[in-house]
């Protein structure tokens, strides 16, 4: 990124960090993805059950591999070779893990967190269950308001994630949400967190770079 782009992301990220804090979230800003990975790993210990919400951000940061190297029990439902029942068991286990790590689809300038999910494992864990939740989001996820957040879900996050997962849904052809009735539809659960869930320990890490969809 250019120096000007870095300034732009940092200014927006710091403003949203402060808005998240007003909404009772713990929120931090880091400039690079390397700093973000180091921050998350500071919460990982040997023998901990660490769940991952299937985000591209976590994958880019290599968090699952790093957690495994520290001796954690990694709950990754996208691990190659898993059977249907094994995957379901992992999805359920993520809801009561020691640490749940997730990406986010959008954060408004008011400090509202907006996500879309297919199964509810990610949105469920973000609300209640894990002892600790850390959500990592690139500054590209920052939007003005809820209206823009849902546009982002439909025009960016939805089509790109469906293409990544090779789901045969209309958005993988049009590049835009078609509000489809496909049995493979992945946009089924829409979640807005206006305040930190009351019983959660929830930290948002905003990164001054583009990360994920």
C-alpha atoms as a printed R data frame, in Angstrom:
    type eleno elety resid chain resno       x       y       z
1   ATOM     1    CA   UNK     A     1   0.000   0.000   0.000
2   ATOM     2    CA   UNK     A     2   1.007   3.583  -0.502
3   ATOM     3    CA   UNK     A     3   1.623   5.894   2.441
4   ATOM     4    CA   UNK     A     4  -1.636   7.677   1.623
5   ATOM     5    CA   UNK     A     5  -3.622   4.429   1.650
6   ATOM     6    CA   UNK     A     6  -2.034   3.455   4.961
7   ATOM     7    CA   UNK     A     7  -3.092   6.786   6.451
8   ATOM     8    CA   UNK     A     8  -6.647   6.317   5.172
9   ATOM     9    CA   UNK     A     9  -7.054   2.824   6.644
10  ATOM    10    CA   UNK     A    10  -5.456   3.805   9.932
11  ATOM    11    CA   UNK     A    11  -7.675   6.875  10.388
12  ATOM    12    CA   UNK     A    12 -10.847   4.888   9.700
13  ATOM    13    CA   UNK     A    13  -9.727   1.956  11.845
14  ATOM    14    CA   UNK     A    14  -8.929   4.093  14.868
15  ATOM    15    CA   UNK     A    15 -12.309   5.801  14.644
16  ATOM    16    CA   UNK     A    16 -14.136   2.466  14.492
17  ATOM    17    CA   UNK     A    17 -12.023   1.075  17.335
18  ATOM    18    CA   UNK     A    18 -13.264   3.910  19.540
19  ATOM    19    CA   UNK     A    19 -16.876   3.289  18.454
20  ATOM    20    CA   UNK     A    20 -16.571  -0.411  19.308
21  ATOM    21    CA   UNK     A    21 -15.265   0.465  22.759
22  ATOM    22    CA   UNK     A    22 -18.308   2.680  23.339
23  ATOM    23    CA   UNK     A    23 -20.400  -0.384  22.517
24  ATOM    24    CA   UNK     A    24 -18.642  -2.392  25.274
25  ATOM    25    CA   UNK     A    25 -16.358  -4.402  22.987
26  ATOM    26    CA   UNK     A    26 -12.671  -4.624  23.719
27  ATOM    27    CA   UNK     A    27 -11.076  -3.266  20.555
28  ATOM    28    CA   UNK     A    28  -7.508  -2.795  19.372
29  ATOM    29    CA   UNK     A    29  -5.900  -1.476  16.226
30  ATOM    30    CA   UNK     A    30  -2.751  -2.952  14.706
31  ATOM    31    CA   UNK     A    31  -1.068  -1.803  11.523
32  ATOM    32    CA   UNK     A    32  -0.128  -5.153   9.955
33  ATOM    33    CA   UNK     A    33  -1.386  -8.688   9.609
34  ATOM    34    CA   UNK     A    34   1.770  -9.927  11.333
35  ATOM    35    CA   UNK     A    35   0.899  -7.856  14.399
36  ATOM    36    CA   UNK     A    36  -2.658  -9.209  14.274
37  ATOM    37    CA   UNK     A    37  -1.443 -12.814  14.206
38  ATOM    38    CA   UNK     A    38   0.908 -12.174  17.120
39  ATOM    39    CA   UNK     A    39  -1.914 -10.589  19.117
40  ATOM    40    CA   UNK     A    40  -4.199 -13.583  18.657
41  ATOM    41    CA   UNK     A    41  -1.431 -16.062  19.429
42  ATOM    42    CA   UNK     A    42  -0.873 -14.279  22.729
43  ATOM    43    CA   UNK     A    43  -4.150 -15.844  23.890
44  ATOM    44    CA   UNK     A    44  -3.310 -19.385  22.732
45  ATOM    45    CA   UNK     A    45  -1.830 -21.923  25.114
46  ATOM    46    CA   UNK     A    46  -0.991 -25.613  25.095
47  ATOM    47    CA   UNK     A    47  -4.014 -27.871  25.463
48  ATOM    48    CA   UNK     A    48  -6.548 -25.105  24.759
49  ATOM    49    CA   UNK     A    49  -9.467 -25.824  22.467
50  ATOM    50    CA   UNK     A    50  -9.310 -23.172  19.746
51  ATOM    51    CA   UNK     A    51 -12.135 -22.892  17.236
52  ATOM    52    CA   UNK     A    52 -12.068 -21.128  13.881
53  ATOM    53    CA   UNK     A    53 -15.065 -19.666  12.093
54  ATOM    54    CA   UNK     A    54 -13.940 -20.523   8.580
55  ATOM    55    CA   UNK     A    55 -12.751 -17.061   7.584
56  ATOM    56    CA   UNK     A    56 -10.299 -16.125   4.874
57  ATOM    57    CA   UNK     A    57  -8.739 -13.669   7.322
58  ATOM    58    CA   UNK     A    58  -7.769 -16.469   9.722
59  ATOM    59    CA   UNK     A    59  -6.446 -18.486   6.795
60  ATOM    60    CA   UNK     A    60  -4.308 -15.629   5.463
61  ATOM    61    CA   UNK     A    61  -2.881 -15.079   8.944
62  ATOM    62    CA   UNK     A    62  -2.113 -18.800   9.293
63  ATOM    63    CA   UNK     A    63  -3.748 -18.867  12.711
64  ATOM    64    CA   UNK     A    64  -4.819 -22.518  12.752
65  ATOM    65    CA   UNK     A    65  -1.309 -23.726  11.957
66  ATOM    66    CA   UNK     A    66   0.203 -21.340  14.499
67  ATOM    67    CA   UNK     A    67  -2.227 -22.528  17.190
68  ATOM    68    CA   UNK     A    68  -1.377 -26.148  16.437
69  ATOM    69    CA   UNK     A    69   2.322 -25.374  16.742
70  ATOM    70    CA   UNK     A    70   1.662 -23.998  20.230
71  ATOM    71    CA   UNK     A    71   0.029 -27.277  21.259
72  ATOM    72    CA   UNK     A    72  -3.597 -26.185  21.064
73  ATOM    73    CA   UNK     A    73  -6.399 -28.516  20.008
74  ATOM    74    CA   UNK     A    74  -7.510 -26.886  16.760
75  ATOM    75    CA   UNK     A    75 -11.225 -27.084  15.932
76  ATOM    76    CA   UNK     A    76 -11.229 -26.420  12.190
77  ATOM    77    CA   UNK     A    77 -14.322 -27.727  10.399
78  ATOM    78    CA   UNK     A    78 -12.714 -27.017   7.016
79  ATOM    79    CA   UNK     A    79  -9.829 -29.394   7.598
80  ATOM    80    CA   UNK     A    80  -9.434 -31.619   4.512
81  ATOM    81    CA   UNK     A    81 -10.659 -35.208   4.745
82  ATOM    82    CA   UNK     A    82 -13.372 -34.704   7.352
83  ATOM    83    CA   UNK     A    83 -16.559 -36.726   7.063
84  ATOM    84    CA   UNK     A    84 -19.979 -35.108   7.472
85  ATOM    85    CA   UNK     A    85 -20.411 -36.256  11.079
86  ATOM    86    CA   UNK     A    86 -16.863 -35.282  12.015
87  ATOM    87    CA   UNK     A    87 -17.427 -31.814  10.609
88  ATOM    88    CA   UNK     A    88 -20.693 -31.463  12.522
89  ATOM    89    CA   UNK     A    89 -19.015 -32.527  15.762
90  ATOM    90    CA   UNK     A    90 -16.364 -29.825  15.269
91  ATOM    91    CA   UNK     A    91 -18.985 -27.184  14.504
92  ATOM    92    CA   UNK     A    92 -20.727 -28.018  17.773
93  ATOM    93    CA   UNK     A    93 -17.485 -28.111  19.740
94  ATOM    94    CA   UNK     A    94 -16.627 -24.586  18.546
95  ATOM    95    CA   UNK     A    95 -19.586 -23.278  20.538
96  ATOM    96    CA   UNK     A    96 -17.966 -24.221  23.859
97  ATOM    97    CA   UNK     A    97 -14.256 -23.868  23.070
98  ATOM    98    CA   UNK     A    98 -11.699 -21.918  25.098
99  ATOM    99    CA   UNK     A    99 -11.002 -19.467  22.284
100 ATOM   100    CA   UNK     A   100 -13.028 -18.806  19.163
101 ATOM   101    CA   UNK     A   101 -11.361 -16.864  16.338
102 ATOM   102    CA   UNK     A   102 -13.378 -15.393  13.494
103 ATOM   103    CA   UNK     A   103 -13.344 -12.877  10.719
104 ATOM   104    CA   UNK     A   104 -16.130 -10.335  10.256
105 ATOM   105    CA   UNK     A   105 -18.097  -9.289   7.189
106 ATOM   106    CA   UNK     A   106 -18.618  -5.617   8.048
107 ATOM   107    CA   UNK     A   107 -18.186  -3.057  10.838
108 ATOM   108    CA   UNK     A   108 -20.057   0.231  10.705
109 ATOM   109    CA   UNK     A   109 -18.643   3.560  11.816
110 ATOM   110    CA   UNK     A   110 -21.074   3.364  14.735
111 ATOM   111    CA   UNK     A   111 -19.292   0.229  15.922
112 ATOM   112    CA   UNK     A   112 -21.968  -2.258  14.833
113 ATOM   113    CA   UNK     A   113 -20.781  -5.697  13.669
114 ATOM   114    CA   UNK     A   114 -22.644  -7.301  10.759
115 ATOM   115    CA   UNK     A   115 -22.265 -10.904   9.591
116 ATOM   116    CA   UNK     A   116 -23.951 -13.404   7.326
117 ATOM   117    CA   UNK     A   117 -23.738 -17.154   7.918
118 ATOM   118    CA   UNK     A   118 -24.992 -20.415   6.473
119 ATOM   119    CA   UNK     A   119 -25.122 -22.735   9.488
120 ATOM   120    CA   UNK     A   120 -25.017 -20.400  12.464
121 ATOM   121    CA   UNK     A   121 -21.889 -21.892  14.003
122 ATOM   122    CA   UNK     A   122 -19.962 -18.651  13.544
123 ATOM   123    CA   UNK     A   123 -22.768 -16.253  14.431
124 ATOM   124    CA   UNK     A   124 -23.740 -18.482  17.354
125 ATOM   125    CA   UNK     A   125 -20.226 -18.584  18.782
126 ATOM   126    CA   UNK     A   126 -19.888 -14.816  18.382
127 ATOM   127    CA   UNK     A   127 -22.921 -14.404  20.655
128 ATOM   128    CA   UNK     A   128 -22.427 -16.943  23.440
129 ATOM   129    CA   UNK     A   129 -20.464 -20.029  24.416
130 ATOM   130    CA   UNK     A   130 -16.691 -19.738  23.976
131 ATOM   131    CA   UNK     A   131 -14.693 -18.492  26.961
132 ATOM   132    CA   UNK     A   132 -12.984 -15.928  24.738
133 ATOM   133    CA   UNK     A   133 -13.833 -14.538  21.284
134 ATOM   134    CA   UNK     A   134 -11.378 -12.675  19.065
135 ATOM   135    CA   UNK     A   135 -12.643 -11.273  15.774
136 ATOM   136    CA   UNK     A   136 -10.063 -10.006  13.293
137 ATOM   137    CA   UNK     A   137 -11.068  -7.611  10.533
138 ATOM   138    CA   UNK     A   138  -9.128  -5.761   7.885
139 ATOM   139    CA   UNK     A   139  -9.884  -2.052   7.525
140 ATOM   140    CA   UNK     A   140 -11.544  -2.886   4.187
141 ATOM   141    CA   UNK     A   141 -14.483  -4.238   6.231
142 ATOM   142    CA   UNK     A   142 -15.330  -0.768   7.569
143 ATOM   143    CA   UNK     A   143 -18.520   0.753   6.149
144 ATOM   144    CA   UNK     A   144 -20.527   3.880   6.865
145 ATOM   145    CA   UNK     A   145 -23.761   2.394   8.196
146 ATOM   146    CA   UNK     A   146 -25.999  -0.664   8.287
147 ATOM   147    CA   UNK     A   147 -27.317  -0.023   4.776
148 ATOM   148    CA   UNK     A   148 -23.795  -0.080   3.369
149 ATOM   149    CA   UNK     A   149 -22.995  -3.129   5.495
150 ATOM   150    CA   UNK     A   150 -25.736  -5.162   3.834
151 ATOM   151    CA   UNK     A   151 -24.666  -3.933   0.412
152 ATOM   152    CA   UNK     A   152 -21.173  -5.169   1.255
153 ATOM   153    CA   UNK     A   153 -22.558  -8.566   2.263
154 ATOM   154    CA   UNK     A   154 -24.465  -8.883  -1.011
155 ATOM   155    CA   UNK     A   155 -21.963  -7.382  -3.455
156 ATOM   156    CA   UNK     A   156 -18.645  -8.528  -1.980
157 ATOM   157    CA   UNK     A   157 -18.672 -11.069   0.850
158 ATOM   158    CA   UNK     A   158 -21.441 -13.301  -0.458
159 ATOM   159    CA   UNK     A   159 -20.310 -13.751  -4.076
160 ATOM   160    CA   UNK     A   160 -16.617 -14.109  -3.205
161 ATOM   161    CA   UNK     A   161 -17.212 -16.667  -0.451
162 ATOM   162    CA   UNK     A   162 -19.583 -18.673  -2.619
163 ATOM   163    CA   UNK     A   163 -16.995 -18.700  -5.398
164 ATOM   164    CA   UNK     A   164 -14.282 -19.709  -2.909
165 ATOM   165    CA   UNK     A   165 -16.398 -22.593  -1.637
166 ATOM   166    CA   UNK     A   166 -17.439 -23.607  -5.184
167 ATOM   167    CA   UNK     A   167 -21.128 -23.370  -4.342
168 ATOM   168    CA   UNK     A   168 -23.275 -23.483  -7.517
169 ATOM   169    CA   UNK     A   169 -25.325 -20.435  -6.569
170 ATOM   170    CA   UNK     A   170 -26.371 -17.613  -8.944
171 ATOM   171    CA   UNK     A   171 -24.018 -15.078  -7.334
172 ATOM   172    CA   UNK     A   172 -21.009 -17.046  -8.574
173 ATOM   173    CA   UNK     A   173 -22.108 -16.178 -12.113
174 ATOM   174    CA   UNK     A   174 -23.391 -12.629 -11.624
175 ATOM   175    CA   UNK     A   175 -20.952 -11.448  -8.951
176 ATOM   176    CA   UNK     A   176 -23.917 -10.112  -6.981
177 ATOM   177    CA   UNK     A   177 -26.470 -11.550  -4.562
178 ATOM   178    CA   UNK     A   178 -29.619 -12.695  -6.374
179 ATOM   179    CA   UNK     A   179 -31.545 -13.524  -3.162
180 ATOM   180    CA   UNK     A   180 -31.714 -17.071  -4.494
181 ATOM   181    CA   UNK     A   181 -33.775 -20.076  -3.406
182 ATOM   182    CA   UNK     A   182 -30.907 -22.466  -4.037
183 ATOM   183    CA   UNK     A   183 -30.635 -25.428  -1.639
184 ATOM   184    CA   UNK     A   184 -26.935 -24.540  -1.463
185 ATOM   185    CA   UNK     A   185 -27.653 -20.936  -0.452
186 ATOM   186    CA   UNK     A   186 -25.073 -19.815   2.112
187 ATOM   187    CA   UNK     A   187 -26.666 -16.471   3.086
188 ATOM   188    CA   UNK     A   188 -29.216 -17.712   5.599
189 ATOM   189    CA   UNK     A   189 -28.481 -16.042   8.915
190 ATOM   190    CA   UNK     A   190 -28.006 -12.286   9.175
191 ATOM   191    CA   UNK     A   191 -26.584 -10.959  12.430
192 ATOM   192    CA   UNK     A   192 -26.138  -7.450  13.820
193 ATOM   193    CA   UNK     A   193 -24.219  -6.967  17.057
194 ATOM   194    CA   UNK     A   194 -24.937  -3.436  18.263
195 ATOM   195    CA   UNK     A   195 -23.366  -4.074  21.665
196 ATOM   196    CA   UNK     A   196 -21.050  -6.723  23.042
197 ATOM   197    CA   UNK     A   197 -23.101  -9.784  24.006
198 ATOM   198    CA   UNK     A   198 -23.638  -9.485  27.760
199 ATOM   199    CA   UNK     A   199 -21.852 -12.649  28.889
200 ATOM   200    CA   UNK     A   200 -19.053 -12.743  26.337
201 ATOM   201    CA   UNK     A   201 -15.375 -11.808  26.503
202 ATOM   202    CA   UNK     A   202 -15.119 -10.280  23.042
203 ATOM   203    CA   UNK     A   203 -12.168  -8.518  21.421
204 ATOM   204    CA   UNK     A   204 -12.138  -7.011  17.932
205 ATOM   205    CA   UNK     A   205  -8.752  -6.610  16.251
206 ATOM   206    CA   UNK     A   206  -8.840  -4.105  13.402
207 ATOM   207    CA   UNK     A   207  -5.932  -4.332  10.986
208 ATOM   208    CA   UNK     A   208  -4.727  -1.415   8.867
209 ATOM   209    CA   UNK     A   209  -4.595  -3.578   5.744
210 ATOM   210    CA   UNK     A   210  -7.023  -5.332   3.423
211 ATOM   211    CA   UNK     A   211  -7.873  -8.790   4.764
212 ATOM   212    CA   UNK     A   212 -10.480 -11.283   3.624
213 ATOM   213    CA   UNK     A   213 -13.800 -10.656   1.939
